[in-house]
């Protein structure tokens, strides 16, 4: 009888050790309420760049996310000489240059020209601006960490 209690004690300890693992395995087997996040692959040639008119020299394509509700990534193409006037976003913005020379500026910092691979981060509500300084179009990726909005420093015509 004592031998039986010793085995039961070991079995009980083993069950206590395995219980958390069993719960994790069971939880992963339960279907999620949300659909799994799908990957995104977009060849550059397939990007549908369109202008929203503000400014007319800038075209964009939504690459990922939903700018109306949360984080998003855009591909932007600026014509040579295109200047995007001072503005800010509530969300943090990150910009990475793919092609061209992009002059970027932000309140409290000196303007910098960024070439391919150049990176800028503008905190939420930081006034900033940029322009394409190249003879050809400038290409950039821009990400926002929250819902997209834009507030211009001066009303646009």
N, C-alpha and C positions, 0 to 999 in steps of 0.2 A: 503494500500500500504506500509506503514512503516513496518507493521508486516511481509510482504513478504520479505523486505530487511533484516530484522533481521534474518529470517530463512536462507536466502541465505548466509549471512555472517557466520553463524554457520556451514552451509554445506560446505562452502569454506574452513573454518579453519579445519574442519574434513577431507576434501580431502587432504589438505596439510599435515596433520598429518599421514594419512594412505598411502599416495603415496610412501614413502620409503619402508614401509612394503610390499606393492603390488609389488614393483620392486624386492625385495628379493625373494618373493614367485614365481614371474614369472621367475626370473633367475634360480632358483633351478629346475623349471619344464623343462627348456631347456636341451636337452641331451648334455653331455660333449663331447668334441672332443676326449678325451682320454677315454679308457676303465677304469672302476673303478678298483682300486688296489685290487687284490685278496689276501686273507689270505694264510698263509703257515703253514702246520702242517706236521712234519716229525718225526715219531718215530725213536729213536736211531737205532733200529735194521734195519730200512729201509735206513739208510744213506749209500750212495755208496762212500766209502773212496777209493781214488786212489792216487798213487804216480806220481808226474811229474818228479821225478828224482833229484830234487834239494832241499834238500838232499834226498837220496833214503830211508832213515829211517822215513820220514815224509809223511803221507797220508792226503788228504783233500777231503772235499765234499762241494760244493757250496750249501748253505742253502737258501740264499735270495739275490736278487739284480742282477746286471750285472757288474762284475768287469772291463769289457772293457769300460764301459761308466759312471759309477757312484758308489754310495755306495753299499757295499756287506757284507755278513756275511758268514763265513766259519766254518765248524767243522774240527778240526785238530786232528790227532792221531799221537803221536811220540813214536817210539819204545824205550824201556829202553836204556838209554845211548845215545840216539839220540841228536846230537848237531847241532843247526842251527847257522851257523857262522854270524859274524857281517854284518849287512845290514841296509838299510833304505828304506822307502817308501815315496813318495811325499805326500800321504794322511796320516791323523792321523790314528793310529792303536790302537784298544782296545782289550785286551786279558783277558779272564776269564777262570780260570782253573775249570774243571769239575771233573777230576779224576787224581790222581798222584801228584808228587812233581816236580814242574817246576822251575828251576833256571833261573832267568831272569836278564839281565843286560842292562844298557843304559849308553852312554857317560855322564859323569858328576854325576853319581849316583853309589852307591855301589850295588853289586849284591844282590838279595833277592831270597829266596826260597818261592814259592807260592804253597799252598795246595789247595784243593777243595774250591771254592768260592773266591780264591785270584784273584786280579784284577791288571792290569797294563795298563797304557795309554802312548803311545809313540807319541809325536807330529810329524807332517810331517817333514821329513828329519833328524830325530834324529836317530843316529846310535844305534842299539840294537842287542841283541842275546838272545838265550835261549837254554836250554837243559833239557831233561827228566831225572830226578834223581831217579826215582822209579824202583822197581823190575819188575813192570808190565807197560803196555803202559800208557802214559799220554794222557788225552783227554782235549781239549780246544776249546772254541769259540773265533773267531777272527773277528772283524768288521773293515771295512775301511769306512771313511766318504766321499770318492771320488774315482775316477778311481784307480784301482790297478796297481802298478808297483813295481819292486824290484831292488835295486842297491846294489850289493855285495861290501864289503870293499875290497876284493881281488878276482880276477877271480876264479871261481869254476872249478875244474878238472873234 
